[in-house]
Amino acid sequence: MAFLLSACMGRRYLKGDQKLLVDQKLQGAQKLDKEAIQNLYANKPNEKILFLTWSPYVDLYQLGKKSYDTSKYEQKKRKLNLKYSPKIQKAVAANKTKKEKKLREKLGKKIDKQNINIKEGNLGMRLGEPLAIYDTAKENETVRKIKQYLHSKGYFNAEVSYEDEETFKLVTSTYTIDRKQPYVIDSIFYVIQDSVISKILFNQIDESLIIKGDNYEQENLTKERDRINLLMLDNGYYNFLRSYVHFKVDSSSLGDKKVAIGVQIENPTGLDAHKIFRIDSVIFTTDSDVNNITQPRSFNEYKDVTYRFHHRRYHEKILDWRLFLYPDSVYSRSNTLETQKQLSNMDIFKFINVNYDTTGGKFIANVFTSRLKKYQTSTETGLSVSQGLPGPFFNASIKNRNTFKGLEITELSGRIGFEGLTGATETDKPYSSLDYGANLSFTFPQFIIPAGDKIKSKLGRYNPKTRVAFGLNYNSRLEYLRNNINATWSYTWQNYEKRISHILNLSEINYINSDITDDYRDFLEDLEAQGNNLIRSFSPSFVSSTSYTATHNINEYGNKKSTSSYLRYKIETGGNFIKSVGRTAFNDSDSIQYFKFAKFNVDFRRTTPLNSVITIAYRINTGLAVPYGDNKTLPYEKFYFAGGSNSIRAWEPRRLGPGSFLPVNAETGKYNNSFEQPGEILLEASMEFRHRLFGPIHGAMFVDAGNVWTLYDDPSRPGSQFEVNDFYKEIAIGAGYGLRVDFSFLILRLDAAWKLSEPGQTSQTDSYEHNTFEIPDYLPDYKRLVWNLGIGYPF
């Protein structure tokens, strides 16, 4: 077995006395960043497939190396020159400049390709990796790097050693760290020649990253230098440099593992103080890329800012709400960057450049912008994956910028797509539903509210936008054709420092009409006879609502280097507009359903990279919808569903639950999960153990748990109602394994999920005293293993 494993790891490629480094261990690194230390290794073992002792990249490299011959590529270069030189000379003789250029470029690319083969190896060698040959010199280099790292963390007396263990020329190195006691910051003193800078710094001393009593860390000195530099740049010191800030660390005078840190801020050479720059004037050029007009630009003054243009296209008042530079204000780097960012967020300008002119003893802020095209068209085709089945789509849009000279954007878009799904009444006959529609929207770069310029200028730092949209959408499924006429008035804004985005749908109005098949109508009428009001969700409906959504993106959710989180919560109330509004808007009001409801949803996600290969990810998603109108039900789109590729993956899309309800015929014992199962309460959680296998291939072991429930008793679905004392017994559990192909711009996913715990009961006389993981075997449609196809991660 040992020989077999060593062969898989590349031992057979060793020559002479060579040994293969197969593993490196680290001891004594408690409370230290192990991954940071491991990144210091001068030599690293060959990459293996997770859980397998096989290094496929070594085999790929060796396979390429067998056919590698530099003389072959040199010969190809000579042949290429012989082939293209006569053609180039002929083009020169005929004075065909473009053809000559094209031939030279083509020859150059082919020659470059051969040079890469010579310098870096052939394709197999470039995709693979050479053997990790054991080398004591690299081990000594690793020891030196680790000691330097520990020194930077305040462990000045740390010792590092290594030991090797060899078996069949396979070497495992173990690095042992003896940190000793760390050095602690005992005192901090400042030497600042400029009294004004001293005052500014001490007003912000609570923000200092050098704290008395903390362990010494060299990295904190670097961060403190950056903090001081940015603080000065935000307080008028335009010419301030990081090099003016110096630190002196004394680790010998105090003894007993204590350090004194001196912070020194120098003045510029030959000057008694740093100069504070105050803006004399602000010049905003709205069309800086227009240079072919001979006549000078016109100008307009607004709040002491000069706006220059060949053609006056924009209202200066609205630009002012995104401008944070004013005459007689001190220079601020943050205000400069904020101006660039907020002007860029408007989607009006191609580029925004802010520079400062110091000639003539003046300090002038110049804002240069270049406008984007007024009209922009875009088309998009692709493949969407919903409920585990693929379907093509086509989107098209036309955008009109600065429609009313108020920097607003008008966009008309259309969509047609075939969404792959299982039917609301058929699970074993997947099909493609047709979804199409058109939307017209107007986006204004401010809140349309009765507020003064001062308030709107302050709000400008949050990228405020007002969006008014109208839409007409159709969804054609086997069971019904559902059309929706809608209108929305919404506000959006962002808090960039806290990474929070907000959406306030002040008013969303929908008129929904459904044309359902006779079979589906019979089904809904049967439910109604049993006390289930779902049929009213498919009656002509007037749905109005107000909602607020906040999204927290903590540490750039999904980044592969550090822990990150995502939190989204939404509060929605329906029935804001009284029935008289609906009756005014629509004829035949007696047949129109009106819905009143309150809905709340929280979605939390977190990813924690354990190292460069393995990441732990989990998600908790909960929701509650309370219908309180006369019809005691929700619009169909407002229900919660469980099951599918982005939910509990061991159950078919929208087929889990609700509660302990299981669609099994009590007389025949046959399972017939033909209908979607809506509910008003949602609880679901997922955890994934994600790991890179090799190249773009990744894998994930996962566990999903959850269910949906009804808020009220549903006689047509016994056991569906949420009960505080029993709901935990009705949690469905599924687990499985998935493969993902990560192309950076696109992630393809295939998950195989297996039911572990089925909460459903064939009747309410069933007992929960059965084995938790005992899975029933209902025929003909009950599936223990469910496959899910998806694009992107499930969460």
N, C-alpha and C positions, 0 to 999 in steps of 0.2 A: 504493500500500500504506500509506504514512504517513497519508494522509487517511482511509483505511478504519479504521486502528487508532485514530486520534484520535476518530473518530466513535463507535467502540465504547466509548471511555473517557469519553465525555460532552462532547466539545468542542462539539458542535452546540447545546448548551444555554447556552453562554457568551453574554454580552451586552456590547456595546461593547468597552472595553479590558480586559475581564476575561481572566485567564489561569488555566489549570488546573494545579494541583500534582499531578504524576503519580508522583513518586518522591523519596525522600530518602536520601542516602548519608552514611556516616560514615567519616572517615579519622583515623588517629592514635589509635585507641581500643584498641590492643593491651594485653592484660593488664587491661583494664577490663571491666565488665559492660555489654556493648553493648546488651542488651535493656533494662537499667535506664535507660541514656541515651536510647534510642529512645522510651521511655515519657514522656520529658520534652518531646517535640516538641509545640509549641503548635498546630500544624496538621498534619494527617495526610492522605495521599492516600486516595481512595476505595478501598474494599475490592474486590478483584478475585478472580475464580475462579482458583485455582492454575494456572499455566502459560498462562493465557489473558489477553489484554489486553482484558477486558470487565468493566465494573462494573455488574452487574445491579441492585444496590441503587439506583444513580442513576436508572436507567430506571424502577424501581418508584416512586421518590420523585416523579419528574417526571410520571409517569402519574397519580398521586394529586393532584399539584398542579394539573393541568389542570382537575379537577372541584372544586377546593377553593374554597368560598365561605362566609365566616363568616356572611353574612346568611341563608344557607340554614339554618344550624344555630340562629341566633337565632329564625328563624321557627318551627322545629321546637319550640323551647322554649316559645314563646308558645302554639302549638297544644296542647302537652302540658298546660300550665297551664289552658287553656280546657277541655280534656277532663276533667281530674281534679278541678278545683276544685268543680264542682257535686256530684260524687260524694262528695267529702270533706265538704262542707257538709251533704249529705243524711245521711251517717253521723253527723255531730255532732248534727244535729237529732233523730235517732232514738236517740241515746245509745248507739250501737254503737261502743264504744271500740276493740275489737280490729280491726274492719273499718276504722275511721278510721286506725289505726296502720299497717295493712297497705297501705292506699292511699297514705299519705304516704311510706312506704318505697319503694313501687313508683315513685312519681313522682320521688322523690329520686334513685333509681338511673338513671332515664331522663334526668333533667336533668344528672346527673354525666357521663353518656356524651356528651352534646352539648357540655358544657364542655371535656371532653378533646379533642373534635374541634376546638373553637375554639382552645384553647391549644397543642395539640401537633400538630394536623393530622389529616387523615383516616387511615384504616387504611393506605393505600398509602404515605403520607408517614411514618407511624410505623414501618412495616416497612422502608422504604427509608432512604436517607441523602442529604442535600443535596450539591451539588457542592463539592469541596474547592477553593475559590477561592484562588489564590495571593495572599499578603498579606505584605508586607515587615515590617509591625509584628509579626506573629506569628513571623517569622524572628528578629527582634531579641529577642523574648521567649524563644525557644528558646535563643539564645546565652547569655542571662542565666542561665537555668535550668541549662544545662550547666556554666557557670562555677561556680555555687553547688555543684553536685554534685561537681565536681573539688576545690573548696575543702574540702568535707567529707571528701574522701579524702586530704587532706594536700598537694594540689598548689596551694599558695597563689599561685604566680606563673603559673599556667596561662593560656594565651590561646586563644580560640575565634573562628573566623571562618567566613564562609559565602560560597559562590559559587553563581550560578544559571546554568543552561543552558536556553535556550528554543528550541523547534522547533515551529512551527505552533501557537503559544500553549500549548504543553505545556511545563511547567517542571519541571526536576529540580534540587533543591537539594543541595549538598554541604557538610557541616559538617566543618571541619578543626580538630583538637585538637592544640595544642602544649603538652604537659603540663609541661615543664620538670622539674627535679628535685623529688622529693617531700620533705616535711619529715619528719624522723625523731625519735622520742621519745628524748631524751637523758637525762632524769632525771625521777623521780617522787618527790614528797614528800607527806607526810600531815600534816594538822592535825586531830586528833581530841581533843575535850575530855573525852570519857568514857573512862576508862582500861580499863573492862571491855569496852566495845565495841572499843577498840583491840586488846585481847588476842584477842578473837574474830576480828577481821578479819585480824590477822597470822597466826593459826593456819591461815587459809584463803587465805593470800596466793598460793599456787601456782595457785589457781583464778582469779586476777585476769585480766581481759581486756585490761588495759593493761600492755603488756610493753616494757621498755626495749629499744631497738634496732629495734622495729617501725615501719613507716610510721604516721604519725598518721592515725586514722580517727575521725571524729565519731560514727559509729554505735557504735563500741566503747565510747565514754563513756556512751552511753545504755544499752547492755547491762550495763555495769559498775554503773551506778546501780541497775538492776533487780536485779542479783545481790546487791549489798550490802543492798538493801531486803529481799529474800527471806531472806537469811542472818540478818538481825536478827529478822525475824518468826518464824524457826524456833528462835530462842534466847531466847524469852520476852518480846521487845519488842513487845507487842500494839499499842501506839500509835505504832510507828515509821512514818514517812512517807518517801516518795521525796524530798520537798522538803527533807529534812534533809541530803541529799548534794549537794555542790556541787563543780564542777570549775573550775579556773582554768588557762587555756592561755596560755603565754607563748612567742611565736614571734619575739620581737625581741631579748631580752636575750643569748641565747647566740650568735646569728648562725650563719652557715654552714649554714642550713636545718635547724636543730635546735630542738626545742620542749621546754619543761619543763611538766609537768602537776602541778598541785596538787590533791589530793583532800582536801576538808574535810567533816567530819561535825559538824553543829551539835547543841547540846543544845536541848531545848524551852525556850521563852521563860520566863525567871525560875527555871529549875531548874539544879542543878549536874550532874545526870546523868539519863540515861534510866531509866525505871522498868522493872524486870523483873517480869513478872506470873507468879505461880505459882498453879496451879489449887487452890482450896480444896475444891471438891466437884464431883462429876459427877452430873447428874440426867438419867436416860434415860426419856422418856415414850413408851410404845409405841403409844398410841392418841390422839394429840394432836388429831385431828379430831373426836373424840366429845365433844360439849359439851351434849347434851340430857339428861344424867343428873344428877340433883340431888345424889346422894350423892358424897362425896369419893373420890378414887382411892385404891386400896390401894398399898402399896409393899413392895418386897423389897430387901434388901441383898446384893450379891455383889461381893467384892473391893473393898469401900469405895465401890462405885458404887450409887446409889439408882435402882431401876427402879420407875416409877409406871405404874399401869394400872387400868382399871375391871374388866377380865377378864384373868387371867393366861393368855396364849396361848403364850408362848414360854419356852424354857429359857434362863435368864440366862447359863449357862455358854457356850452356843453364840454368843449375842450378844457375849459378852466376847471371843471369838476374832476378831471383826471391829471391836472398839472399841479405839482407841489413845489414849484420853484417860483419865488417872487422877489422883486427888487427889495433891497435893504434887509433881506434875510441872510443869515450866515450859511456858508456852504455846508451841505449835508450829503454825504455819499448815499445814505439810506433814501433820502428824498429823491435823489437823482435816479437811483435804481427803481424806486417805486413809480416814478413818472414813466420810465420806459416800460415797466411791466404793465401798468394800467392802460397806457395808450395801446400797447400791443394786444391786450385782452379784448379790445373793441372790434377786432377783425376788420379794420378799415385800412390800416397802414401796412405796407410791405416791410418796412424797417423803420426803426426809431433810433436816432443817435443823439446823445446829449454830450456836448463838449464845452469847455470853458476857455475863453480867450482872455489872456492876461496882458496883452500888448497895450502900450499907451497908459499904463498905470491903472487901467480899469479891469474889473472882473466881470465878464459878460458871459451869461449862460445862453448857449445856442441850442435850440431844439430843432433837429432836422428830421422831417418825415417824408416818406414816399408812399403814395397811395397804391393800394391794390386795385385790380381791375374792377370797374363798376359792376360789370356783369360776369358771373362765373357759373359755368355749367359743370356738372359732374355726373358720372354714371358709375355704377358698381354692380358687379355680378359676383355670385359666390354660392356657397352651399351652407345652408343653416341646418343645425341639428337640434331638434326639439323632441323631447320625449323619446330620445334614443334612435330616431330614424332621420336620415338625411333628406333634404329637399332644396332645389335650386331657387334662387331669388334674383330679382333685378330691381335696382333702385336708380332713380334719375331725379335731378334737382336743378333748379336755376336760382341763383342768388343775385339780388340787386342791392348793392351797398349805397348807403347815404341817400335813401329814397326821397326823404323830405328835407334834406340838408341838415338833419339833426343827428347824423352819424348812426342812424338806425339801419337795420338790415331786414329786407323782405325776402322770404324764401318760399318757393313753390316746389313741392316734392311729390313724387309718386312712387308707389311700390307695388310690385306683383311678385308673389312667391308661392311655391308649393311646399307646404310644411308637412314633413313626414310625421305621422302619428298613428296611434291606434284609436279607433272610433269610440264615441261615448257609449256605444252599445255593442261593439265588437272588439275583442282583444286579439283574436287569431287571424284577423284580416287587416293588416296594416295598409294604409292608403295615404295619398297625398291630398291634403285639403288645400283649397285655393284661397289665398289671402291677398286682397288688393285694396288700394285706396289712394287718396290724394290729400295733402295738407298744405295749408297756406298759413304762414306765420310772420309776425312783425316783432322784431326784437329791438328794444330801445336801450341805450347804454346808461340808464338811470332809473330810479324808482319814479314811476308816475304817481306821485303823491303830493298833496299840498304842503310843501316844505320850502324854506328859504335856501338861498345859495350857500350859506355857511354850512347848513346841515348836509346838503347834497355834496358839497366839497369834501366834508369829513367822510361821508359814505363812499366817496370815490375810491378810497383805499381798499374797499371790499368788493370791487368789481360788480357793482349792482346792475341788474338788468331786469327789465320788464318785458314779458313775452305775452303776446296776444295771438292765439292760434285757432284756426278753424279746420275741421277735418271731416272727411267722408270715407268710411272704411267698411269693407265687406269681408265676411269670413264664410266661406262655403264648405260645409262638411257633409258627410253622408246623411246625418240626422237633420240638419237644418241649414238655412241660409240666414245669417245674422248681419244686419247692416246697422251702422252707428253714425249718426250725425252729431258732432261734438264741437264745443267751443271752450277755450281755456284762457283764463287771465292769471298769470303767475309771476312771482318775483324770485330771482335767484341771487345769491351772493356768497362770497367765500371769505373765510378768515385764514390767511395763508400762514400766519405764525403758528396757529393751533391746528392747521390742516383740517379745517372743518368746512364743508360746503352745505348750503342751505337751499331748500326749495319750498316756497310757500305758494301753493295753488289756491289763490284767493277764491276762485270760482271755477269749477269744472262742470259743464252741463252736457249731458248726453241724451239724445233721443234714440232709443234702441228698438228695432223692429225685427221680429224673427219669423221666418217661414219654415215650419217644421213638417217633417214627413208624417204620414198617417200612423206608421208603426210607432214612431217616437211619441206622437201625441197620445196614442193608446197607452203607452207605458207611463207617461206623465199623469194621465187621468187615473190610471190604476193607483199610482202613488197618492194622488189627491184624495181618492176614496178611502185610503188608509190614514189620512191626516197629514200627509206630506205636501207642502205648498210649493214645491219646486216648479210646478207648471207656471206659476205666476212670474217666475224669472224669465220665461220665454214669451210672455205677453208683451204687447207694445208698452214701452217703459220710458218714463221721464226720470232720469237719475241726475241729481245735482249733489255736489260735494265740495268740501273745503279740506285741504290736507297740508300738513307740514312734514317735511322730511329733512333729517340731518344726517350727514355722513362724515364720520371721523376716520381719516386715513392716518394711522399712527406709524411713523417711521417707514413710510412708503410700503404699504402692505404688499407682501409677496416677494420682497427683495431677498436674495439668496445668501446674504452675509450676516444679517442680524435679525433678532426677533421683531416682528411687526404685527400690527393688528388692524382690524377693520370693524367699525361699529356703525350700523345704520338703524335708525328707528323712524317710524312713520306713524303719525296720528291723523286719522281721517274721520270726518263726520259727514253723513249724507242726509239729504232732505232739507238743505238750507233754504231752498226756494220753496215757498208755499205752493199748494196745488193750483192756486189761481194763476200763478206765473205759467205753469205748464198748460193750463187750459187756454190761456191767452195765446200761447205759442202754437198749440196743436189743436186740430179739429177732433171731433168725436172723443172728447176728453173722458167720457164715462168708461171707455174701454182701455184707458191708459193706466198702467200701474205706477204708483209713486212709492219710493222706498225711503225709509228712514233707518239709519244705522250709525253705529260708531265702531271704528276699527283701529286696532293698534298692532304694530308689528315691530319686533326687535331681531336683528340679525347681527351676530357677533362672530368674527373669524380671527384666527391667530395662526401664525407660522413661526416655528422656532428651528432654525438650522442648528443641528448638532455638530456638523462639520461640513466640509465642502461637498459631501456626497449624500448625506442623510438629513432630512427635514421632517419634523413632526408638525402636522397641521390639524386643526380641529375647528368645528363650527357648531354654534348653538343658534337655532332659529325658532322663534315662538311668535304666535299671533292669536289675536282674539277679535272676533267680529260679532257685534250685538245688534240684531235687527229689532227695532221696536215700533215699526209702522203697523198699520192696520193689517197688512198681509203677512206679517211675521216671517219674512224671508228676505234674502239678499238678492241683488242683481247677480247673475251667474258669474260675472267676472270678478266679483268681490268675495267669492267663497275661497276657502283654503282647500288644497289637495295635497296628498302625500303619495310618494312613489315616483320612480323615474330616475333618469341619469343624474339629476342635480338634487335628488332628495334621498329617499330610502331606496337604494338601488336594487334590493332583492325583490321588490314588488314592481309590477308593471305600472306605467305612468298613470297617475291619478286614480289608482285602484286600491290603495291601502285603506283599511278601516271602513267606516268610522268606528272607533272603539273596538268592541269585541264582535261587531257584526261580521259575519262571513256568509257570502252568497252561495249557500249549499242547500239544495232541495232536500227538505227534511224527509220526504217519502222515498226518493230515489238515491239520495246520498251523492248526487252529482254536483260538482263544483261548476258554477256558471258566473264567472266574474265579467259580465258583459257591459256593466255600466260604470261610469265614473262615479266616484264617491265624494261628494262635496261635504264640507264641514265648516263649523264656525270657530273651532279651536284647533290650533296647531302647536305641536311640540316635536322637535326633531333635533338630533345631534349627530355629528359625524366626526370621526378621527381617522387620519391617514398617516401611515409611515411611508413617506416618499423617499426614494433612493434612486440614484443614477446607476444604471447597469453598465452601459458602455456607449460611447459616442452620443448620439441624440436620443438613445433609447433609455427611458426611465420606467421605473415600476413603483407600485404603491399597494401596500396591504391596508385594508380599510375595514372599519366597523361603523355601521349606521344604526340608529335607533330612533323610534318616534311613532307618531300616529296623528290622526285627526279625530275630532269628536264633534258631535252636535251639542249645541247649547241647551236645546229643549228636547223633550222626548219625541222620537220619531217612530210611530207605530210600524211604519213600513220597513224599518231597519232596527230590529231589536238589539239592544246593547250598545247603540251608537252614542247615547248621551254621556257627557262627562260627569263622572262621580268622583268627588274628592277622595273617598275612601278606597276606590278601586282602580283609578286611572293608571297607577303605576304597574298594575298587572296586565294592562292592555298595551304595553309598549312593545312594538315589533322590533326585532333585532335581526339584522342581516350583516354578513361579512363577505369579503372576497378579495380578489387581487386584480389589479389593472395594469395595463401597459400604456405608456404615453410616448409619443414621438414628438420631440421638441425641436421645431425648426426656427425657434426664436420668434419669428413673426406669426407662427401658427403652431398650435398644439393639438394633435389628434389623440383621442383617448378611447380605449376599449376596456371596459370593466366587466368582470364576471362576478356576480353577487349570488350568495347562497343564503336562503332563509335559515336562520338559527332558531328563532322563536316566533311562532304564529299566534297572535293574540285572539284571532277570530274563533268563534264558537258556532257550531251548527245550529244550536238552539240555546235559549236562555236557561235551560235546565242543566246545561253542561256545568261541570265543576272545574274550578281552577286547580284542583288537587293533582292534576296530571304533571308529568315531567315537563319542566320549563322548556327544554329543547327538543321535545318530542314533536316532530313535524307530521301533520296529517298527510294522507295520500289520497287526495280527491281526484277523481277523473271526471271529464277528460282534459280539462284545461288548466289544472293546477300545476304550476311550475316551481320546483324548488330552486333551480338555477336560472337566473335571468341575465341576459347579456345586454350591456348598455354601450352605445356608441355616442361619443360626445366630442365637441370642439372646446378646447380650453380645460382648465381644471374645474372640478365640480364646485369648488369654493375657494 
